Amino acid sequence: MDELLDKFLGVLTGETELYRGLLHLLQEEKKAVVYAELKGLNETAKEKESLILKIRILEEERVNLLKKIAAVLGSPSPSLTLN
């Protein structure tokens, strides 16, 4: 169980870092829009696509880990929260 929780925490930490990166990227994209920098927009679009894919992969892993944790606890996964 400890191993599952450690993996779960690692996934949450990874998602947090990726979302922070996405926020920074969106701020850069906003600057590119304001200053009409087409090259900057193209670069941020590519980076944003990559980040979103990484987030999606981690989210799938988080859901799978949550199901495994729920099975160990004998509880349905939708009833598990971080409260």
LOPANU-893278 format. One record per residue: z, x, y of N, C-alpha, C, O in turn; residue number from 1; residue in three letters. Coordinates in nm, 4 decimals, decimal comma. Layout:
N
NODE         nw         nu         nv        caw        cau        cav         cw         cu         cv         ow         ou         ov     k     r
NODE          Z          X          Y          Z          X          Y          Z          X          Y          Z          X          Y   NUM   ALA
...
# end
This chain:
83
NODE         nw         nu         nv        caw        cau        cav         cw         cu         cv         ow         ou         ov     k     r
NODE     0,0000     0,0831    -0,1200     0,0000     0,0000     0,0000     0,0000     0,0874     0,1262    -0,0698     0,0577     0,2232     1   MET
NODE     0,0783     0,1943     0,1236     0,0830     0,2834     0,2403    -0,0546     0,3417     0,2712    -0,0926     0,3572     0,3872     2   ASP
NODE    -0,1278     0,3735     0,1653    -0,2614     0,4301     0,1852    -0,3534     0,3284     0,2525    -0,4299     0,3636     0,3423     3   GLU
NODE    -0,3461     0,2029     0,2093    -0,4275     0,0982     0,2712    -0,3924     0,0812     0,4186    -0,4806     0,0678     0,5033     4   LEU
NODE    -0,2634     0,0820     0,4480    -0,2201     0,0654     0,5871    -0,2617     0,1842     0,6731    -0,2978     0,1677     0,7896     5   LEU
NODE    -0,2564     0,3043     0,6148    -0,3015     0,4228     0,6886    -0,4506     0,4146     0,7194    -0,4941     0,4471     0,8298     6   ASP
NODE    -0,5285     0,3708     0,6203    -0,6726     0,3548     0,6420    -0,6994     0,2477     0,7482    -0,7851     0,2640     0,8351     7   LYS
NODE    -0,6241     0,1381     0,7389    -0,6392     0,0288     0,8352    -0,6099     0,0781     0,9765    -0,6842     0,0486     1,0702     8   PHE
NODE    -0,5018     0,1528     0,9909    -0,4662     0,2079     1,1217    -0,5740     0,3038     1,1714    -0,6056     0,3054     1,2904     9   LEU
NODE    -0,6299     0,3828     1,0816    -0,7375     0,4746     1,1193    -0,8610     0,4003     1,1688    -0,9260     0,4420     1,2646    10   GLY
NODE    -0,8923     0,2895     1,1018    -1,0077     0,2087     1,1438    -0,9814     0,1476     1,2811    -1,0693     0,1483     1,3673    11   VAL
NODE    -0,8605     0,0946     1,3017    -0,8273     0,0365     1,4325    -0,8343     0,1425     1,5426    -0,8822     0,1154     1,6527    12   LEU
NODE    -0,7870     0,2612     1,5126    -0,7925     0,3707     1,6103    -0,9382     0,4063     1,6410    -0,9750     0,4273     1,7566    13   THR
NODE    -1,0195     0,4129     1,5367    -1,1618     0,4423     1,5556    -1,2312     0,3364     1,6381    -1,3115     0,3680     1,7259    14   GLY
NODE    -1,2006     0,2106     1,6104    -1,2606     0,1019     1,6882    -1,2187     0,1101     1,8348    -1,2999     0,0883     1,9247    15   GLU
NODE    -1,0920     0,1415     1,8578    -1,0431     0,1536     1,9950    -1,1192     0,2626     2,0699    -1,1591     0,2435     2,1848    16   THR
NODE    -1,1390     0,3759     2,0049    -1,2121     0,4866     2,0678    -1,3570     0,4473     2,0963    -1,4115     0,4796     2,2019    17   GLU
NODE    -1,4181     0,3776     2,0017    -1,5572     0,3358     2,0219    -1,5684     0,2341     2,1349    -1,6622     0,2404     2,2144    18   LEU
NODE    -1,4748     0,1415     2,1428    -1,4787     0,0431     2,2517    -1,4548     0,1105     2,3873    -1,5130     0,0693     2,4876    19   TYR
NODE    -1,3711     0,2120     2,3908    -1,3529     0,2874     2,5158    -1,4827     0,3576     2,5539    -1,5213     0,3602     2,6707    20   ARG
NODE    -1,5484     0,4136     2,4553    -1,6780     0,4775     2,4799    -1,7808     0,3774     2,5290    -1,8613     0,4083     2,6169    21   GLY
NODE    -1,7785     0,2573     2,4722    -1,8711     0,1525     2,5151    -1,8422     0,1112     2,6587    -1,9346     0,0894     2,7370    22   LEU
NODE    -1,7153     0,1006     2,6931    -1,6796     0,0672     2,8312    -1,7331     0,1726     2,9276    -1,7916     0,1390     3,0305    23   LEU
NODE    -1,7135     0,2982     2,8948    -1,7642     0,4068     2,9803    -1,9164     0,3988     2,9910    -1,9727     0,4156     3,0991    24   HIS
NODE    -1,9813     0,3734     2,8798    -2,1276     0,3641     2,8780    -2,1761     0,2470     2,9631    -2,2760     0,2592     3,0340    25   LEU
NODE    -2,1069     0,1350     2,9566    -2,1442     0,0199     3,0386    -2,1259     0,0485     3,1874    -2,2025    -0,0002     3,2705    26   LEU
NODE    -2,0249     0,1271     3,2200    -2,0062     0,1670     3,3598    -2,1214     0,2558     3,4055    -2,1692     0,2434     3,5183    27   GLN
NODE    -2,1659     0,3454     3,3173    -2,2811     0,4301     3,3489    -2,4075     0,3454     3,3629    -2,4900     0,3697     3,4510    28   GLU
NODE    -2,4216     0,2475     3,2768    -2,5373     0,1591     3,2830    -2,5383     0,0812     3,4142    -2,6438     0,0613     3,4745    29   GLU
NODE    -2,4227     0,0381     3,4574    -2,4120    -0,0345     3,5846    -2,4584     0,0535     3,7004    -2,5307     0,0081     3,7891    30   LYS
NODE    -2,4160     0,1799     3,6986    -2,4601     0,2726     3,8025    -2,6119     0,2877     3,8002    -2,6770     0,2887     3,9047    31   LYS
NODE    -2,6672     0,2993     3,6795    -2,8122     0,3152     3,6670    -2,8856     0,1929     3,7210    -2,9922     0,2060     3,7810    32   ALA
NODE    -2,8296     0,0753     3,7003    -2,8913    -0,0471     3,7522    -2,8829    -0,0490     3,9040    -2,9811    -0,0792     3,9718    33   VAL
NODE    -2,7657    -0,0168     3,9570    -2,7455    -0,0197     4,1025    -2,8400     0,0771     4,1726    -2,8951     0,0464     4,2783    34   VAL
NODE    -2,8578     0,1940     4,1125    -2,9438     0,2947     4,1757    -3,0867     0,2943     4,1210    -3,1648     0,3847     4,1506    35   TYR
NODE    -3,1206     0,1934     4,0419    -3,2561     0,1764     3,9863    -3,3056     0,3027     3,9158    -3,4178     0,3476     3,9391    36   ALA
NODE    -3,2217     0,3589     3,8304    -3,2577     0,4791     3,7547    -3,3057     0,4376     3,6153    -3,2250     0,4134     3,5255    37   GLU
NODE    -3,4356     0,4297     3,5991    -3,4945     0,3854     3,4736    -3,4595     0,4788     3,3585    -3,4307     0,4335     3,2477    38   LEU
NODE    -3,4618     0,6079     3,3847    -3,4291     0,7051     3,2790    -3,2853     0,6846     3,2315    -3,2586     0,6867     3,1113    39   LYS
NODE    -3,1940     0,6649     3,3245    -3,0538     0,6415     3,2892    -3,0365     0,5139     3,2090    -2,9566     0,5090     3,1155    40   GLY
NODE    -3,1113     0,4103     3,2457    -3,1046     0,2843     3,1712    -3,1535     0,3025     3,0276    -3,0930     0,2507     2,9337    41   LEU
NODE    -3,2620     0,3754     3,0113    -3,3150     0,3996     2,8767    -3,2153     0,4782     2,7917    -3,1955     0,4469     2,6743    42   ASN
NODE    -3,1530     0,5795     2,8503    -3,0563     0,6608     2,7775    -2,9339     0,5783     2,7374    -2,8874     0,5857     2,6237    43   GLU
NODE    -2,8828     0,5003     2,8315    -2,7643     0,4199     2,7993    -2,7968     0,3124     2,6961    -2,7119     0,2783     2,6137    44   THR
NODE    -2,9176     0,2591     2,6997    -2,9566     0,1573     2,6010    -2,9539     0,2160     2,4600    -2,9052     0,1520     2,3669    45   ALA
NODE    -3,0060     0,3373     2,4444    -3,0061     0,4029     2,3134    -2,8635     0,4324     2,2672    -2,8279     0,4072     2,1521    46   LYS
NODE    -2,7836     0,4853     2,3574    -2,6449     0,5175     2,3237    -2,5655     0,3910     2,2919    -2,4833     0,3896     2,2004    47   GLU
NODE    -2,5910     0,2854     2,3681    -2,5212     0,1589     2,3463    -2,5554     0,1027     2,2083    -2,4677     0,0537     2,1372    48   LYS
NODE    -2,6807     0,1098     2,1716    -2,7229     0,0612     2,0405    -2,6523     0,1377     1,9282    -2,6080     0,0786     1,8297    49   GLU
NODE    -2,6426     0,2680     1,9446    -2,5747     0,3518     1,8453    -2,4256     0,3170     1,8358    -2,3710     0,3043     1,7262    50   SER
NODE    -2,3613     0,3019     1,9502    -2,2188     0,2679     1,9518    -2,1933     0,1319     1,8888    -2,0975     0,1152     1,8133    51   LEU
NODE    -2,2773     0,0363     1,9191    -2,2592    -0,0982     1,8636    -2,2758    -0,0961     1,7120    -2,2045    -0,1674     1,6413    52   ILE
NODE    -2,3670    -0,0168     1,6619    -2,3829    -0,0041     1,5174    -2,2573     0,0563     1,4548    -2,2103     0,0088     1,3514    53   LEU
NODE    -2,2036     0,1598     1,5166    -2,0807     0,2226     1,4659    -1,9641     0,1235     1,4689    -1,8837     0,1191     1,3759    54   LYS
NODE    -1,9555     0,0454     1,5744    -1,8500    -0,0557     1,5848    -1,8655    -0,1585     1,4737    -1,7669    -0,1972     1,4109    55   ILE
NODE    -1,9871    -0,2028     1,4490    -2,0137    -0,3024     1,3441    -1,9714    -0,2483     1,2071    -1,9116    -0,3205     1,1273    56   ARG
NODE    -2,0019    -0,1234     1,1806    -1,9654    -0,0618     1,0526    -1,8139    -0,0559     1,0375    -1,7604    -0,0900     0,9320    57   ILE
NODE    -1,7445    -0,0128     1,1428    -1,5987    -0,0069     1,1364    -1,5374    -0,1462     1,1241    -1,4365    -0,1635     1,0557    58   LEU
NODE    -1,5968    -0,2442     1,1887    -1,5457    -0,3811     1,1804    -1,5572    -0,4338     1,0368    -1,4661    -0,5004     0,9877    59   GLU
NODE    -1,6676    -0,4044     0,9707    -1,6833    -0,4443     0,8309    -1,5779    -0,3767     0,7436    -1,5206    -0,4390     0,6543    60   GLU
NODE    -1,5534    -0,2500     0,7701    -1,4512    -0,1768     0,6951    -1,3122    -0,2357     0,7211    -1,2308    -0,2465     0,6294    61   GLU
NODE    -1,2856    -0,2738     0,8470    -1,1569    -0,3338     0,8816    -1,1364    -0,4646     0,8065    -1,0281    -0,4893     0,7535    62   ARG
NODE    -1,2388    -0,5480     0,8017    -1,2298    -0,6764     0,7319    -1,2059    -0,6542     0,5824    -1,1239    -0,7232     0,5218    63   VAL
NODE    -1,2761    -0,5594     0,5235    -1,2576    -0,5296     0,3814    -1,1164    -0,4785     0,3531    -1,0544    -0,5185     0,2545    64   ASN
NODE    -1,0663    -0,3915     0,4380    -0,9296    -0,3418     0,4199    -0,8278    -0,4545     0,4354    -0,7290    -0,4599     0,3622    65   LEU
NODE    -0,8517    -0,5423     0,5288    -0,7615    -0,6551     0,5492    -0,7579    -0,7443     0,4251    -0,6520    -0,7947     0,3876    66   LEU
NODE    -0,8729    -0,7637     0,3618    -0,8774    -0,8424     0,2380    -0,7974    -0,7744     0,1272    -0,7263    -0,8406     0,0515    67   LYS
NODE    -0,8094    -0,6420     0,1181    -0,7345    -0,5677     0,0155    -0,5845    -0,5751     0,0420    -0,5057    -0,5926    -0,0509    68   LYS
NODE    -0,5456    -0,5621     0,1666    -0,4037    -0,5716     0,2032    -0,3515    -0,7113     0,1709    -0,2410    -0,7265     0,1186    69   ILE
NODE    -0,4306    -0,8121     0,2019    -0,3910    -0,9504     0,1731    -0,3735    -0,9709     0,0227    -0,2803    -1,0389    -0,0203    70   ALA
NODE    -0,4620    -0,9126    -0,0565    -0,4520    -0,9257    -0,2015    -0,3242    -0,8612    -0,2535    -0,2575    -0,9168    -0,3407    71   ALA
NODE    -0,2898    -0,7441    -0,2005    -0,1661    -0,6764    -0,2414    -0,0445    -0,7601    -0,2043     0,0523    -0,7672    -0,2800    72   VAL
NODE    -0,0497    -0,8230    -0,0878     0,0629    -0,9041    -0,0419     0,0631    -1,0449    -0,1019     0,1604    -1,1191    -0,0880    73   LEU
NODE    -0,0463    -1,0806    -0,1684    -0,0569    -1,2147    -0,2262    -0,0693    -1,3226    -0,1210    -0,0190    -1,4336    -0,1380    74   GLY
NODE    -0,1369    -1,2894    -0,0117    -0,1531    -1,3817     0,0987    -0,3002    -1,3930     0,1339    -0,3728    -1,2941     0,1235    75   SER
NODE    -0,3470    -1,5110     0,1753    -0,4880    -1,5199     0,2164    -0,5126    -1,4378     0,3430    -0,4327    -1,4411     0,4366    76   PRO
NODE    -0,6232    -1,3647     0,3450    -0,6496    -1,2744     0,4571    -0,6535    -1,3418     0,5938    -0,6117    -1,2789     0,6911    77   SER
NODE    -0,7011    -1,4661     0,6078    -0,6999    -1,5267     0,7418    -0,5593    -1,5471     0,7991    -0,5422    -1,5591     0,9204    78   PRO
NODE    -0,4585    -1,5509     0,7103    -0,3230    -1,5741     0,7611    -0,2555    -1,4451     0,8083    -0,1484    -1,4508     0,8686    79   SER
NODE    -0,3160    -1,3293     0,7821    -0,2580    -1,2026     0,8262    -0,2926    -1,1771     0,9725    -0,4077    -1,1912     1,0139    80   LEU
NODE    -0,1921    -1,1397     1,0493    -0,2120    -1,1042     1,1891    -0,1358    -0,9750     1,2182    -0,0607    -0,9262     1,1338    81   THR
NODE    -0,1551    -0,9211     1,3355    -0,0842    -0,8003     1,3754     0,0458    -0,8311     1,4496     0,1105    -0,7396     1,5005    82   LEU
NODE     0,0841    -0,9561     1,4562     0,2100    -0,9936     1,5229     0,3283    -0,9450     1,4462     0,4421    -0,9675     1,4875    83   ASN
# end
